[in-house]
């Protein structure tokens, strides 16, 4: 394989997108264990309540910017014919935003830097996922998305660990060095990559103007053709839709599809539950069993490590269609989440049992999350095939992934608040049963609405 063939291959494109997502998510999470210390030593906050409040504001600000940015840049992405320039620009901007975060000694500068990082992450994840749908063949799309989800999970897992270790043993500024190195590597890789869309990526869309002109020139000018041209001109609308109205119409079309809407609901619910553990597991095991932070860390690892099997879920989706792994994952999630209600103060070996159940929950989420994205992407393709050009010249993949990423971000914002409130107001058992019941409801929607075959 020649160098140009490698640079334009789907494997290299998948690798580049995975590195970009891993570097970006690692970068956002590497500062999580450092923020409280930065607020104290660099900003000068002394009161623990102020430190806790601003830590929450900085984390929530990033999530909010990520959610809104996904919608904005999903729309912008569909207005562009190539992803190269904005993708590289987002990486360069992220480099400077992170540098500003590292050098900030003012609380408002920290907040602005985190908001800008959230917008940059929205560009990387939305444009990266859209790029994969345009260069990877449909029969391999599940595996490609599985690898990107694995990269996302690795960034989530390693970020706090690397950040905490570097801060303790090397210092504050050294925390950011791995992130800078990865961003530099990703910029080089993205410059090397040749964006080569697969032939089927335009399937279901209106033919470009040049192609239409070529066909017209190659067709003999018969009387029938002349009559057809007059008829076609008469049938054209006098006022063409503006990009703004096209965008609103595209969002309306996407959200009016039951299959696409169910995929969004599934992504939101599963991410809400997963993020809800952040605010409930540690206080629950401390209040009920007197366990320490080390126990909580091991439990979170038990939940997260199975998510590294995302490529397996993608392979199952490619082989048998997304409905089977989504349904299996939701069924397993409903049962295992409800079983967490049986972990009480009188339970024998609570730590071991909780670790096993959380590992099952993590595996169940892994089975469902990647195929949910595949299902949404395939539904967009189906709508384009049924009505070519309905989403405009460049399709609606950017807006579709913008909506998906915004649901993931919304789950990250809502989940901890909902779970924390539910545990305080109704107890751990009620929270566990509620989570299981919600997954069961989504399972029914998937069984009734989601397609039965591979597309």
C-alpha beads as a LAMMPS data file, in Angstrom:
LAMMPS data file: protein, C-alpha beads

455 atoms
454 bonds

1 atom types
1 bond types

-500.0 500.0 xlo xhi
-500.0 500.0 ylo yhi
-500.0 500.0 zlo zhi

Masses

1 110.0

Atoms # bond

1 1 1 0.000 0.000 0.000
2 1 1 1.438 3.387 -1.038
3 1 1 1.612 6.405 1.235
4 1 1 -1.266 8.167 -0.508
5 1 1 -3.388 5.012 -0.334
6 1 1 -2.727 4.801 3.400
7 1 1 -3.516 8.481 3.958
8 1 1 -6.849 8.139 2.134
9 1 1 -7.825 4.763 3.654
10 1 1 -10.804 4.345 5.955
11 1 1 -8.602 2.699 8.600
12 1 1 -6.333 5.735 8.764
13 1 1 -9.374 8.050 8.908
14 1 1 -10.818 6.031 11.794
15 1 1 -7.445 6.127 13.571
16 1 1 -7.166 9.913 13.156
17 1 1 -10.688 10.523 14.476
18 1 1 -10.081 8.168 17.424
19 1 1 -6.850 9.949 18.366
20 1 1 -8.601 13.316 18.092
21 1 1 -11.485 12.256 20.344
22 1 1 -9.137 10.541 22.823
23 1 1 -6.853 13.594 23.013
24 1 1 -9.776 15.987 23.418
25 1 1 -11.603 13.993 26.106
26 1 1 -8.328 13.294 27.949
27 1 1 -7.603 17.007 27.865
28 1 1 -10.984 17.941 29.326
29 1 1 -10.782 15.341 32.114
30 1 1 -7.103 15.679 32.981
31 1 1 -7.907 18.905 34.829
32 1 1 -10.854 17.524 36.834
33 1 1 -8.822 16.416 39.907
34 1 1 -6.647 19.542 39.639
35 1 1 -9.373 22.210 39.531
36 1 1 -9.954 22.407 43.322
37 1 1 -6.230 22.871 43.944
38 1 1 -5.921 25.419 41.121
39 1 1 -8.793 27.417 42.597
40 1 1 -6.983 27.502 45.936
41 1 1 -3.320 27.986 44.953
42 1 1 -3.642 30.033 41.749
43 1 1 -6.930 31.897 42.104
44 1 1 -6.693 32.358 45.869
45 1 1 -9.990 30.880 47.073
46 1 1 -9.765 29.707 50.685
47 1 1 -13.322 28.858 51.656
48 1 1 -14.156 25.213 50.871
49 1 1 -17.729 26.101 49.976
50 1 1 -16.483 28.586 47.349
51 1 1 -14.059 26.007 45.952
52 1 1 -16.827 23.397 45.688
53 1 1 -19.226 25.864 44.069
54 1 1 -16.747 27.088 41.460
55 1 1 -15.552 23.568 40.701
56 1 1 -19.151 22.616 39.909
57 1 1 -19.645 25.780 37.845
58 1 1 -16.516 25.096 35.775
59 1 1 -17.551 21.487 35.099
60 1 1 -21.152 22.431 34.311
61 1 1 -19.995 25.302 32.092
62 1 1 -17.990 22.904 29.959
63 1 1 -20.994 20.571 29.605
64 1 1 -23.321 23.410 28.663
65 1 1 -20.918 24.742 26.014
66 1 1 -20.489 21.220 24.651
67 1 1 -24.253 20.733 24.378
68 1 1 -24.991 24.051 22.658
69 1 1 -21.848 23.898 20.521
70 1 1 -22.824 20.486 19.168
71 1 1 -26.049 21.935 17.763
72 1 1 -24.336 25.025 16.346
73 1 1 -21.395 23.265 14.720
74 1 1 -23.544 20.393 13.496
75 1 1 -25.469 22.956 11.456
76 1 1 -22.274 24.659 10.266
77 1 1 -20.763 21.308 9.305
78 1 1 -23.604 20.547 6.922
79 1 1 -23.061 23.896 5.218
80 1 1 -19.462 22.906 4.386
81 1 1 -18.376 20.428 1.739
82 1 1 -15.136 19.457 3.560
83 1 1 -14.335 18.905 7.241
84 1 1 -10.563 19.382 7.057
85 1 1 -10.235 23.107 7.811
86 1 1 -12.674 23.389 10.773
87 1 1 -11.365 20.112 12.216
88 1 1 -7.761 21.334 12.228
89 1 1 -8.816 24.810 13.376
90 1 1 -10.634 23.338 16.388
91 1 1 -7.499 21.439 17.422
92 1 1 -5.340 24.549 17.132
93 1 1 -7.858 26.610 19.097
94 1 1 -8.086 23.894 21.734
95 1 1 -4.312 24.125 22.150
96 1 1 -4.527 27.850 22.921
97 1 1 -7.644 27.470 25.097
98 1 1 -5.818 24.892 27.183
99 1 1 -2.775 27.139 27.419
100 1 1 -5.039 29.938 28.658
101 1 1 -6.509 27.563 31.239
102 1 1 -3.029 26.580 32.444
103 1 1 -1.871 30.204 32.769
104 1 1 -5.071 31.657 34.259
105 1 1 -4.961 33.157 37.741
106 1 1 -8.414 34.755 37.523
107 1 1 -11.640 32.845 38.140
108 1 1 -13.425 34.413 35.159
109 1 1 -10.577 33.558 32.816
110 1 1 -10.809 29.947 34.020
111 1 1 -14.530 29.943 33.282
112 1 1 -14.075 31.454 29.794
113 1 1 -11.328 28.917 29.002
114 1 1 -13.572 26.008 30.058
115 1 1 -16.468 27.338 27.975
116 1 1 -14.211 27.636 24.931
117 1 1 -12.901 24.115 25.559
118 1 1 -16.489 22.869 25.522
119 1 1 -17.086 24.503 22.144
120 1 1 -13.855 22.998 20.799
121 1 1 -14.859 19.528 21.992
122 1 1 -18.203 19.970 20.219
123 1 1 -16.369 20.646 16.948
124 1 1 -14.011 17.672 17.313
125 1 1 -16.675 15.113 18.229
126 1 1 -19.347 16.353 15.796
127 1 1 -17.049 16.829 12.799
128 1 1 -15.153 13.637 13.599
129 1 1 -18.274 11.492 13.722
130 1 1 -19.648 13.141 10.576
131 1 1 -16.357 12.504 8.796
132 1 1 -16.547 8.794 9.612
133 1 1 -20.033 8.458 8.147
134 1 1 -18.755 9.982 4.893
135 1 1 -15.592 7.890 4.446
136 1 1 -16.467 4.540 6.078
137 1 1 -18.658 2.048 4.242
138 1 1 -21.966 1.325 5.916
139 1 1 -21.133 -2.332 6.600
140 1 1 -18.168 -1.213 8.748
141 1 1 -19.731 1.874 10.338
142 1 1 -20.628 0.139 13.597
143 1 1 -17.046 -0.975 14.197
144 1 1 -15.694 2.469 13.354
145 1 1 -18.075 4.122 15.815
146 1 1 -17.200 1.450 18.351
147 1 1 -13.543 2.445 18.173
148 1 1 -14.424 6.130 18.615
149 1 1 -16.524 5.275 21.678
150 1 1 -13.611 3.238 23.028
151 1 1 -11.326 6.239 22.526
152 1 1 -13.887 8.405 24.337
153 1 1 -13.977 5.970 27.263
154 1 1 -10.179 5.758 27.454
155 1 1 -10.026 9.548 27.668
156 1 1 -12.583 9.523 30.479
157 1 1 -10.713 6.790 32.358
158 1 1 -7.146 7.989 31.967
159 1 1 -7.752 11.750 32.231
160 1 1 -8.313 12.039 36.002
161 1 1 -5.670 9.370 36.738
162 1 1 -2.958 11.054 34.646
163 1 1 -3.910 14.509 35.919
164 1 1 -3.801 13.475 39.566
165 1 1 -0.463 11.655 39.269
166 1 1 1.249 14.462 37.337
167 1 1 0.004 17.085 39.779
168 1 1 1.212 15.150 42.829
169 1 1 4.637 14.195 41.473
170 1 1 5.494 16.830 38.845
171 1 1 3.534 20.036 39.418
172 1 1 0.662 22.085 38.058
173 1 1 1.941 23.029 34.597
174 1 1 3.213 19.504 33.916
175 1 1 -0.393 18.296 34.060
176 1 1 -1.025 19.856 30.653
177 1 1 2.071 18.530 28.850
178 1 1 0.537 15.192 27.687
179 1 1 -2.469 17.068 26.332
180 1 1 -0.271 19.492 24.376
181 1 1 1.744 16.597 22.943
182 1 1 -1.396 14.715 21.849
183 1 1 -2.902 17.823 20.270
184 1 1 0.302 18.402 18.309
185 1 1 0.283 14.789 17.132
186 1 1 -3.351 15.033 16.106
187 1 1 -2.781 18.199 14.084
188 1 1 0.017 16.434 12.167
189 1 1 -2.136 13.341 11.570
190 1 1 -5.090 15.420 10.364
191 1 1 -2.846 17.297 7.934
192 1 1 -1.612 13.938 6.606
193 1 1 -5.096 12.554 6.119
194 1 1 -6.636 12.760 2.652
195 1 1 -10.398 13.232 2.936
196 1 1 -11.819 10.836 0.376
197 1 1 -15.568 10.362 0.575
198 1 1 -16.938 6.981 -0.385
199 1 1 -19.018 6.875 -3.585
200 1 1 -22.178 6.062 -1.671
201 1 1 -21.869 9.095 0.588
202 1 1 -23.887 11.177 -1.840
203 1 1 -26.507 8.501 -2.357
204 1 1 -29.940 9.894 -1.931
205 1 1 -28.844 13.503 -2.454
206 1 1 -29.428 15.841 -5.302
207 1 1 -26.771 15.572 -8.036
208 1 1 -24.278 18.426 -8.146
209 1 1 -24.641 21.192 -10.689
210 1 1 -21.590 20.130 -12.694
211 1 1 -22.930 16.592 -13.090
212 1 1 -26.320 17.893 -14.176
213 1 1 -24.702 20.158 -16.747
214 1 1 -22.575 17.296 -18.101
215 1 1 -25.603 15.071 -18.566
216 1 1 -27.494 17.882 -20.243
217 1 1 -24.665 18.554 -22.680
218 1 1 -24.351 14.882 -23.574
219 1 1 -28.082 14.569 -24.362
220 1 1 -29.199 15.365 -27.927
221 1 1 -31.412 18.464 -28.083
222 1 1 -34.645 16.844 -29.242
223 1 1 -38.048 18.456 -29.186
224 1 1 -39.092 16.223 -26.301
225 1 1 -36.084 17.370 -24.292
226 1 1 -36.870 21.001 -25.004
227 1 1 -40.468 20.477 -23.908
228 1 1 -39.261 18.746 -20.721
229 1 1 -36.938 21.657 -19.953
230 1 1 -39.815 24.115 -20.241
231 1 1 -41.949 21.950 -17.961
232 1 1 -39.151 21.661 -15.384
233 1 1 -38.581 25.414 -15.344
234 1 1 -42.297 26.045 -14.894
235 1 1 -42.385 23.649 -11.939
236 1 1 -39.471 25.309 -10.120
237 1 1 -40.482 27.444 -7.124
238 1 1 -40.156 31.196 -7.556
239 1 1 -38.653 31.618 -4.095
240 1 1 -35.959 29.147 -3.073
241 1 1 -35.664 28.189 0.577
242 1 1 -32.924 29.983 2.490
243 1 1 -30.181 28.121 4.365
244 1 1 -31.856 29.126 7.634
245 1 1 -35.229 27.667 6.631
246 1 1 -33.508 24.556 5.261
247 1 1 -31.750 24.069 8.600
248 1 1 -34.937 24.451 10.634
249 1 1 -36.722 22.130 8.248
250 1 1 -33.899 19.557 8.534
251 1 1 -34.121 19.538 12.323
252 1 1 -37.884 19.164 12.100
253 1 1 -37.569 16.249 9.659
254 1 1 -34.974 14.503 11.856
255 1 1 -36.988 14.913 15.048
256 1 1 -40.203 13.820 13.339
257 1 1 -38.653 10.418 12.553
258 1 1 -39.688 7.930 15.281
259 1 1 -36.537 5.832 14.793
260 1 1 -34.211 8.819 15.074
261 1 1 -36.123 10.188 18.067
262 1 1 -35.930 6.855 19.903
263 1 1 -32.165 6.767 19.328
264 1 1 -31.857 10.255 20.839
265 1 1 -33.989 9.261 23.829
266 1 1 -31.853 6.172 24.375
267 1 1 -28.609 8.165 24.269
268 1 1 -29.983 10.728 26.721
269 1 1 -31.351 8.164 29.189
270 1 1 -28.260 5.939 29.253
271 1 1 -25.849 8.855 29.615
272 1 1 -28.025 10.395 32.342
273 1 1 -27.935 7.173 34.335
274 1 1 -24.199 6.671 33.793
275 1 1 -23.376 10.231 34.874
276 1 1 -25.834 9.963 37.752
277 1 1 -23.505 7.451 39.389
278 1 1 -20.940 10.247 39.746
279 1 1 -23.060 11.987 42.368
280 1 1 -24.485 8.924 44.145
281 1 1 -22.052 5.991 44.337
282 1 1 -19.422 7.657 46.537
283 1 1 -21.827 9.113 49.144
284 1 1 -23.891 5.899 49.155
285 1 1 -20.991 3.543 49.923
286 1 1 -19.591 6.011 52.462
287 1 1 -22.875 6.490 54.322
288 1 1 -23.931 2.828 54.183
289 1 1 -20.632 0.957 54.593
290 1 1 -18.009 3.522 55.596
291 1 1 -15.980 2.883 52.429
292 1 1 -13.225 5.247 51.280
293 1 1 -12.470 7.013 48.017
294 1 1 -10.332 4.077 46.874
295 1 1 -13.378 1.809 46.954
296 1 1 -15.318 4.356 44.898
297 1 1 -12.523 4.531 42.327
298 1 1 -12.552 0.746 41.916
299 1 1 -16.332 0.739 41.503
300 1 1 -16.122 3.413 38.801
301 1 1 -13.463 1.347 37.040
302 1 1 -15.796 -1.655 37.164
303 1 1 -18.459 0.468 35.464
304 1 1 -16.161 1.997 32.845
305 1 1 -13.780 -0.815 31.813
306 1 1 -16.482 -2.894 30.011
307 1 1 -17.101 0.137 27.787
308 1 1 -13.778 -0.617 26.107
309 1 1 -15.675 -3.435 24.370
310 1 1 -17.513 -0.872 22.212
311 1 1 -15.930 -2.230 18.970
312 1 1 -17.555 -5.598 19.753
313 1 1 -20.954 -3.909 19.978
314 1 1 -20.225 -2.180 16.684
315 1 1 -19.324 -5.500 15.055
316 1 1 -22.589 -7.070 16.266
317 1 1 -24.457 -4.065 14.875
318 1 1 -22.730 -4.447 11.503
319 1 1 -23.483 -8.165 11.347
320 1 1 -27.057 -8.312 12.635
321 1 1 -28.330 -4.738 12.580
322 1 1 -28.452 -2.270 15.493
323 1 1 -31.772 -3.414 16.958
324 1 1 -30.451 -6.681 18.453
325 1 1 -27.577 -5.215 20.521
326 1 1 -29.678 -2.188 21.552
327 1 1 -32.502 -4.396 22.841
328 1 1 -30.119 -6.837 24.548
329 1 1 -28.226 -4.000 26.204
330 1 1 -31.368 -2.269 27.459
331 1 1 -32.802 -5.528 28.833
332 1 1 -29.567 -6.317 30.663
333 1 1 -29.345 -2.718 31.911
334 1 1 -32.910 -2.759 33.251
335 1 1 -32.290 -5.973 35.208
336 1 1 -28.868 -5.042 36.586
337 1 1 -29.866 -1.485 37.529
338 1 1 -32.945 -2.721 39.388
339 1 1 -30.768 -5.326 41.146
340 1 1 -28.684 -2.530 42.682
341 1 1 -31.668 -1.898 44.961
342 1 1 -30.766 -5.104 46.819
343 1 1 -27.429 -3.603 47.942
344 1 1 -28.373 -2.398 51.420
345 1 1 -26.655 -1.954 54.780
346 1 1 -27.467 -5.563 55.679
347 1 1 -25.970 -7.019 52.469
348 1 1 -23.057 -9.437 52.829
349 1 1 -19.991 -8.595 50.716
350 1 1 -21.598 -5.371 49.428
351 1 1 -18.437 -4.117 47.717
352 1 1 -17.982 -7.283 45.644
353 1 1 -21.649 -7.519 44.687
354 1 1 -21.843 -3.851 43.757
355 1 1 -18.693 -4.110 41.621
356 1 1 -20.132 -7.085 39.727
357 1 1 -23.467 -5.357 39.125
358 1 1 -21.816 -2.131 37.964
359 1 1 -19.610 -4.133 35.578
360 1 1 -22.771 -5.716 34.124
361 1 1 -24.339 -2.257 33.823
362 1 1 -21.237 -1.018 32.000
363 1 1 -21.339 -3.946 29.582
364 1 1 -25.074 -3.421 28.990
365 1 1 -24.529 0.259 28.218
366 1 1 -21.714 -0.691 25.851
367 1 1 -24.006 -3.042 23.928
368 1 1 -26.545 -0.268 23.394
369 1 1 -24.695 3.050 23.033
370 1 1 -22.709 2.453 19.838
371 1 1 -25.617 0.780 17.957
372 1 1 -27.884 3.672 18.970
373 1 1 -25.584 6.037 17.078
374 1 1 -25.481 3.641 14.142
375 1 1 -29.269 3.402 14.117
376 1 1 -29.607 7.189 14.027
377 1 1 -27.072 7.485 11.201
378 1 1 -28.769 4.762 9.157
379 1 1 -32.107 6.462 9.648
380 1 1 -30.699 9.699 8.194
381 1 1 -29.468 7.727 5.176
382 1 1 -32.870 6.109 4.754
383 1 1 -34.642 9.481 4.767
384 1 1 -32.196 10.839 2.188
385 1 1 -32.736 7.843 -0.084
386 1 1 -36.501 8.192 0.123
387 1 1 -36.387 11.888 -0.741
388 1 1 -33.103 12.879 -2.427
389 1 1 -31.881 16.375 -1.621
390 1 1 -34.350 16.967 1.215
391 1 1 -31.511 17.943 3.576
392 1 1 -29.622 20.101 1.097
393 1 1 -26.508 19.518 -0.919
394 1 1 -24.328 18.151 1.913
395 1 1 -26.950 16.095 3.739
396 1 1 -27.751 16.219 7.460
397 1 1 -25.092 14.050 9.076
398 1 1 -23.568 17.045 10.859
399 1 1 -26.885 18.114 12.354
400 1 1 -27.725 14.514 13.232
401 1 1 -24.492 14.037 15.175
402 1 1 -24.897 17.488 16.670
403 1 1 -28.246 16.381 18.094
404 1 1 -26.732 13.111 19.336
405 1 1 -23.818 14.840 21.039
406 1 1 -26.146 17.403 22.592
407 1 1 -28.177 14.553 24.099
408 1 1 -24.999 13.043 25.536
409 1 1 -24.033 16.406 27.018
410 1 1 -27.553 16.993 28.338
411 1 1 -27.406 13.611 30.059
412 1 1 -24.142 14.643 31.688
413 1 1 -25.836 17.759 33.063
414 1 1 -29.185 16.277 34.108
415 1 1 -27.994 12.882 35.363
416 1 1 -26.035 13.966 38.476
417 1 1 -28.747 16.427 39.524
418 1 1 -31.590 13.951 39.063
419 1 1 -29.787 11.030 40.731
420 1 1 -28.585 13.093 43.671
421 1 1 -32.038 14.518 44.293
422 1 1 -33.710 11.115 43.914
423 1 1 -31.335 9.415 46.374
424 1 1 -31.788 12.146 49.001
425 1 1 -35.561 12.406 48.570
426 1 1 -36.521 8.732 48.055
427 1 1 -33.458 6.608 48.813
428 1 1 -31.012 4.365 46.963
429 1 1 -33.580 1.624 46.350
430 1 1 -36.042 4.010 44.673
431 1 1 -33.252 5.374 42.463
432 1 1 -32.220 1.861 41.382
433 1 1 -35.781 0.765 40.589
434 1 1 -36.483 4.012 38.716
435 1 1 -33.378 3.628 36.555
436 1 1 -34.342 0.048 35.733
437 1 1 -37.917 1.042 34.875
438 1 1 -36.776 3.870 32.581
439 1 1 -34.512 1.467 30.670
440 1 1 -37.442 -0.956 30.358
441 1 1 -39.584 1.820 28.842
442 1 1 -36.873 2.646 26.292
443 1 1 -36.578 -1.084 25.532
444 1 1 -40.283 -1.210 24.647
445 1 1 -39.853 1.804 22.344
446 1 1 -36.906 0.134 20.614
447 1 1 -38.743 -3.167 20.129
448 1 1 -41.846 -1.454 18.737
449 1 1 -40.268 1.305 16.626
450 1 1 -36.682 0.428 15.620
451 1 1 -36.222 -1.416 12.312
452 1 1 -35.731 -5.187 12.309
453 1 1 -33.085 -5.631 9.629
454 1 1 -29.698 -4.350 8.596
455 1 1 -29.842 -1.282 6.328

Bonds

1 1 1 2
2 1 2 3
3 1 3 4
4 1 4 5
5 1 5 6
6 1 6 7
7 1 7 8
8 1 8 9
9 1 9 10
10 1 10 11
11 1 11 12
12 1 12 13
13 1 13 14
14 1 14 15
15 1 15 16
16 1 16 17
17 1 17 18
18 1 18 19
19 1 19 20
20 1 20 21
21 1 21 22
22 1 22 23
23 1 23 24
24 1 24 25
25 1 25 26
26 1 26 27
27 1 27 28
28 1 28 29
29 1 29 30
30 1 30 31
31 1 31 32
32 1 32 33
33 1 33 34
34 1 34 35
35 1 35 36
36 1 36 37
37 1 37 38
38 1 38 39
39 1 39 40
40 1 40 41
41 1 41 42
42 1 42 43
43 1 43 44
44 1 44 45
45 1 45 46
46 1 46 47
47 1 47 48
48 1 48 49
49 1 49 50
50 1 50 51
51 1 51 52
52 1 52 53
53 1 53 54
54 1 54 55
55 1 55 56
56 1 56 57
57 1 57 58
58 1 58 59
59 1 59 60
60 1 60 61
61 1 61 62
62 1 62 63
63 1 63 64
64 1 64 65
65 1 65 66
66 1 66 67
67 1 67 68
68 1 68 69
69 1 69 70
70 1 70 71
71 1 71 72
72 1 72 73
73 1 73 74
74 1 74 75
75 1 75 76
76 1 76 77
77 1 77 78
78 1 78 79
79 1 79 80
80 1 80 81
81 1 81 82
82 1 82 83
83 1 83 84
84 1 84 85
85 1 85 86
86 1 86 87
87 1 87 88
88 1 88 89
89 1 89 90
90 1 90 91
91 1 91 92
92 1 92 93
93 1 93 94
94 1 94 95
95 1 95 96
96 1 96 97
97 1 97 98
98 1 98 99
99 1 99 100
100 1 100 101
101 1 101 102
102 1 102 103
103 1 103 104
104 1 104 105
105 1 105 106
106 1 106 107
107 1 107 108
108 1 108 109
109 1 109 110
110 1 110 111
111 1 111 112
112 1 112 113
113 1 113 114
114 1 114 115
115 1 115 116
116 1 116 117
117 1 117 118
118 1 118 119
119 1 119 120
120 1 120 121
121 1 121 122
122 1 122 123
123 1 123 124
124 1 124 125
125 1 125 126
126 1 126 127
127 1 127 128
128 1 128 129
129 1 129 130
130 1 130 131
131 1 131 132
132 1 132 133
133 1 133 134
134 1 134 135
135 1 135 136
136 1 136 137
137 1 137 138
138 1 138 139
139 1 139 140
140 1 140 141
141 1 141 142
142 1 142 143
143 1 143 144
144 1 144 145
145 1 145 146
146 1 146 147
147 1 147 148
148 1 148 149
149 1 149 150
150 1 150 151
151 1 151 152
152 1 152 153
153 1 153 154
154 1 154 155
155 1 155 156
156 1 156 157
157 1 157 158
158 1 158 159
159 1 159 160
160 1 160 161
161 1 161 162
162 1 162 163
163 1 163 164
164 1 164 165
165 1 165 166
166 1 166 167
167 1 167 168
168 1 168 169
169 1 169 170
170 1 170 171
171 1 171 172
172 1 172 173
173 1 173 174
174 1 174 175
175 1 175 176
176 1 176 177
177 1 177 178
178 1 178 179
179 1 179 180
180 1 180 181
181 1 181 182
182 1 182 183
183 1 183 184
184 1 184 185
185 1 185 186
186 1 186 187
187 1 187 188
188 1 188 189
189 1 189 190
190 1 190 191
191 1 191 192
192 1 192 193
193 1 193 194
194 1 194 195
195 1 195 196
196 1 196 197
197 1 197 198
198 1 198 199
199 1 199 200
200 1 200 201
201 1 201 202
202 1 202 203
203 1 203 204
204 1 204 205
205 1 205 206
206 1 206 207
207 1 207 208
208 1 208 209
209 1 209 210
210 1 210 211
211 1 211 212
212 1 212 213
213 1 213 214
214 1 214 215
215 1 215 216
216 1 216 217
217 1 217 218
218 1 218 219
219 1 219 220
220 1 220 221
221 1 221 222
222 1 222 223
223 1 223 224
224 1 224 225
225 1 225 226
226 1 226 227
227 1 227 228
228 1 228 229
229 1 229 230
230 1 230 231
231 1 231 232
232 1 232 233
233 1 233 234
234 1 234 235
235 1 235 236
236 1 236 237
237 1 237 238
238 1 238 239
239 1 239 240
240 1 240 241
241 1 241 242
242 1 242 243
243 1 243 244
244 1 244 245
245 1 245 246
246 1 246 247
247 1 247 248
248 1 248 249
249 1 249 250
250 1 250 251
251 1 251 252
252 1 252 253
253 1 253 254
254 1 254 255
255 1 255 256
256 1 256 257
257 1 257 258
258 1 258 259
259 1 259 260
260 1 260 261
261 1 261 262
262 1 262 263
263 1 263 264
264 1 264 265
265 1 265 266
266 1 266 267
267 1 267 268
268 1 268 269
269 1 269 270
270 1 270 271
271 1 271 272
272 1 272 273
273 1 273 274
274 1 274 275
275 1 275 276
276 1 276 277
277 1 277 278
278 1 278 279
279 1 279 280
280 1 280 281
281 1 281 282
282 1 282 283
283 1 283 284
284 1 284 285
285 1 285 286
286 1 286 287
287 1 287 288
288 1 288 289
289 1 289 290
290 1 290 291
291 1 291 292
292 1 292 293
293 1 293 294
294 1 294 295
295 1 295 296
296 1 296 297
297 1 297 298
298 1 298 299
299 1 299 300
300 1 300 301
301 1 301 302
302 1 302 303
303 1 303 304
304 1 304 305
305 1 305 306
306 1 306 307
307 1 307 308
308 1 308 309
309 1 309 310
310 1 310 311
311 1 311 312
312 1 312 313
313 1 313 314
314 1 314 315
315 1 315 316
316 1 316 317
317 1 317 318
318 1 318 319
319 1 319 320
320 1 320 321
321 1 321 322
322 1 322 323
323 1 323 324
324 1 324 325
325 1 325 326
326 1 326 327
327 1 327 328
328 1 328 329
329 1 329 330
330 1 330 331
331 1 331 332
332 1 332 333
333 1 333 334
334 1 334 335
335 1 335 336
336 1 336 337
337 1 337 338
338 1 338 339
339 1 339 340
340 1 340 341
341 1 341 342
342 1 342 343
343 1 343 344
344 1 344 345
345 1 345 346
346 1 346 347
347 1 347 348
348 1 348 349
349 1 349 350
350 1 350 351
351 1 351 352
352 1 352 353
353 1 353 354
354 1 354 355
355 1 355 356
356 1 356 357
357 1 357 358
358 1 358 359
359 1 359 360
360 1 360 361
361 1 361 362
362 1 362 363
363 1 363 364
364 1 364 365
365 1 365 366
366 1 366 367
367 1 367 368
368 1 368 369
369 1 369 370
370 1 370 371
371 1 371 372
372 1 372 373
373 1 373 374
374 1 374 375
375 1 375 376
376 1 376 377
377 1 377 378
378 1 378 379
379 1 379 380
380 1 380 381
381 1 381 382
382 1 382 383
383 1 383 384
384 1 384 385
385 1 385 386
386 1 386 387
387 1 387 388
388 1 388 389
389 1 389 390
390 1 390 391
391 1 391 392
392 1 392 393
393 1 393 394
394 1 394 395
395 1 395 396
396 1 396 397
397 1 397 398
398 1 398 399
399 1 399 400
400 1 400 401
401 1 401 402
402 1 402 403
403 1 403 404
404 1 404 405
405 1 405 406
406 1 406 407
407 1 407 408
408 1 408 409
409 1 409 410
410 1 410 411
411 1 411 412
412 1 412 413
413 1 413 414
414 1 414 415
415 1 415 416
416 1 416 417
417 1 417 418
418 1 418 419
419 1 419 420
420 1 420 421
421 1 421 422
422 1 422 423
423 1 423 424
424 1 424 425
425 1 425 426
426 1 426 427
427 1 427 428
428 1 428 429
429 1 429 430
430 1 430 431
431 1 431 432
432 1 432 433
433 1 433 434
434 1 434 435
435 1 435 436
436 1 436 437
437 1 437 438
438 1 438 439
439 1 439 440
440 1 440 441
441 1 441 442
442 1 442 443
443 1 443 444
444 1 444 445
445 1 445 446
446 1 446 447
447 1 447 448
448 1 448 449
449 1 449 450
450 1 450 451
451 1 451 452
452 1 452 453
453 1 453 454
454 1 454 455
